[in-house]
Amino acid sequence: MGLYINPSAGSKEAWLERNGKEVDYNNPPKWNEIENGYYPVIIADNGLFTAAAIAFDEGEYRVFLTPDTRPKQLWIVHEKLLYTVTRGDLNNYVDKPYIP
């Protein structure tokens, strides 16, 4: 694990509200049901801060969906938009890099 969104302006939550689609964390789509070119982003409330991690493959997705004590939200976001808030680092994690 280790790829997080970091918008240059505003909060992660506000960025996701503008650029993603929230889906029910308690009834998540299966990995193969997520449209090609989109990735899940999971916000976990860690108490003092939130983290918005990109599930860049099926294994990461399973890990993020594993229940724990933290409140979580699930968003689906297009890779083109994720590219802008990962400074292009998304390409280091995926099999088929996005080319702007």
Secondary structure, DSSP 8 states (H G I E B T S, - for coil): ---B---SSS-HHHHHHHHEEEE-TTS---GGGS-TTEEEEEEEE-SS-EEEEE--SHHHHHHHHS--SS-EEEEEEEHHHHHHHTTTGGGGT-SS----
